[in-house]
């Protein structure tokens, strides 16, 4: 008993120290705060404590402790850190495209924490990304959600309590119509849209059987029997978890007919498509999408790079929003992700979304699609202090982020960056010079496995290096 | 003395078996044959250094070692006066002596393999249905060993007497063996098999070509499923063996059976991992399935040495340091990170040692065994104590592989694997003079300096068993081959383009060919006058390796000749890409 009390006291003591250490306050003072949930606060302050937003309001209403670090944000705009619901950044692979269903692969296994795009996107205010498997197959891998904590190890980047999600894909990519098989190689099934549907139905059916097998096993155990457990199959386990509602479906799609097909197919198995990705023809079936309860993540004004991507309009976001669908804009591109706020700005022009509605497309709405709206996506008390400080209105092409913080920690600071450049240039020069002075030993390497370069998602989907049909709208 | 120049020399190194042995070739296993190495400084590694010590070798074992050891009357004397004797060096991860698998054998493929031109062969392989090549843990290197009299000449000349060896392709690369680098037929050299099961996290199977798994995440999912299946297999058989009556007999599965000693912790896995994040993935995977593991490569382990210590990891550290790419016109074009990684790689050993991580050295992907000691010296310069460096190539690997009763030091009763060097092993001008493998002596002859076309050779007569001897002669063709070449091969299937990035150092050529299927590193290359000869190894998307040759004549900026692969030759022409 004594020992228990001692232990309890120790825990308390240590707990208190830990709390005291991280009880650091930061006050962002006198900014224009675009909350993304409750409008814009002119002349406002944000108080950050322990990496969370502790208070937000007018300057006079937000009081910080004596030791708080003050950031004078006079003349600046503050927005929530941006959230990208469709990214392939910071991964050592995109597609496990060898099979039509690869739900056993996990993107979280191959996070690359030193991808320079992390830093570049931080410089554009991005703070959380949904790292998706590619679209080479009907059922791709399980996705990963990270915060762009540049310099931190992978396990600290991963959002610990993030939901599990899986990538599905419909249309030209999974049927490989734009990616001919290598010379002499046999084509992978499926080669048609019908086949894609069949792959998904078959996989659901297998998942259901697998689920039943395990249920029967658990029942037998409950009866006091000692049955051999069924073989664990990671692919079917993922399918079963999709059917159990433990894994959200995020499906790559373009055409309206396919969107409806997938929703009906899911309904047949008693589940829901959580988020449609790309969704270029979503505006045609907005009522159906709303009724099904899916959300939509879209490319705002980017189309024409392949047949199924022609019938698109820039009013997609506005139309679906007005129909009550939670809409987000995604980058699907390392380049777009660096100026995500401009993508959102366009949606005020097309379809008259309000400023806050447009901002939500890249903050709160993607957070909802990733089931993280209680933690991120808006400037509200209790949420993570993931914030961007702009030198002007974020929807102006003349504005740029000056500072990006995640959970109260600064990961990008433009001033610091400019100061560091000379130091890094000098270091590089010194290293080159040192190598010149001490020539290395020539060592041809042998027996390394040449890695056949895998196609990136952009190449597969034709977004950036697309074929003759590529037309990028601005 | 430039270190770079010395390596060219190593290539030309020739070695012959000692005359005294040559006289006896053909005689049966020389039972009772004894040698006495006397007068040398004996670095025992596990005990004190013995000045003017004597080592008596008999029946392949060390019979006695000490300062005042009587020399048996029948012993042949090796005079090591002024020299230093070390235990034979151990390379803890290689592919030495592994026979190239016949490219034709693909499971489940109908009909015979197409014969004919190499391009067709490669195409056929890419078209082949998914085979289990590289996915079978039951493959053992012992079945693939092919050792001839000269197979390990280069290794012995560099002081190596023992190596862990396994194929280097696929995800499951096979069950390795620790072998002595002698001249006997394969199996006789084996000290321990299986020593480890080797695993690569690389995604060598490629997208769309070779089947699942074709990506980094696919490989991890594949491995995870394999270990889960092995656990299930164990459970199935355990239940059956306990009470077979009334139970259906489980199916025997060779792959899952081969994984049993691995998941039971009897055989460790070697997981190849070079970057910091790959190392973390490797350790995490091993921990997930409670495997005994060794991380091999670990080039960036200087970044997470303390983390590795906290995990209790053991590292087989590669001495194949990252290299500046050939033909780099603008040094500024490389990123700061790349430059940092190159500068920091030699610091890994010191970092591991300081953190207290158990490690041994491997030559990694070094083409020339002699570079091992050159790079070990760089690790010492970067802060690794010299005695730790020596242990990491002798007693540490012996301990790691469970062979410390037989190997790794000069002690009575251990296997007589010995190196007699002209001085300190890590000094640049030291030469390896004799090597004993399983008690059998090999005299390392001084290499003949390569003949200099049109003139007497520079530094002639000095020779040397390893870099440090002499400056290579300035060849008349110096720099002729260096650069980037575009080659067009006339194959029966039509023209095929490839590029070659070549570096020239005296008469030695290094670099790689780039085919549309991937890179083919040059394993051996030379230029004499304007005649160039290359050997290279191509790994197909199916994970099979093929050796090829190139013979050609260079005329200014053009080249022509023949490329050979699998016994067929095709003509090629090419030109040098002008520097910008």
Interface residues (C-beta under 8 A of the other chain):
Chain A: X92 X93 X94 X95 X96 X97 X98 X99 X102 X104 X105 X106 X107 X109 X110 X111 X112 X113 X114 X133 X136 X141 X153 X154 X179 X181 X182 X183 X184 X185 X186 X188 X228 X229 X231 X232 X233 X234 X424 X427 X428 X431 X432 X434 X435 X436 X439 X440 X441 X442 X443 X444 X445 X446 X447 X448 X449 X450 X451 X452 X453 X454 X455
Chain B: X2 X3 X4 X7 X95 X123 X124 X126 X127 X129 X130 X168 X169 X200 X202 X203 X204 X205 X206 X207 X208 X209 X210 X211 X212 X213 X214 X215 X216 X217 X218 X220 X221 X224 X225 X228 X229 X232 X235 X236 X239 X276 X277 X280 X281 X320 X321 X323 X324 X331 X332 X336 X337 X339 X340 X342 X343 X365 X366 X367 X368 X371 X374 X375 X503 X505 X508 X510 X511 X512 X517 X518 X519 X520 X521 X522 X523 X525 X537 X538 X539 X541 X543 X545
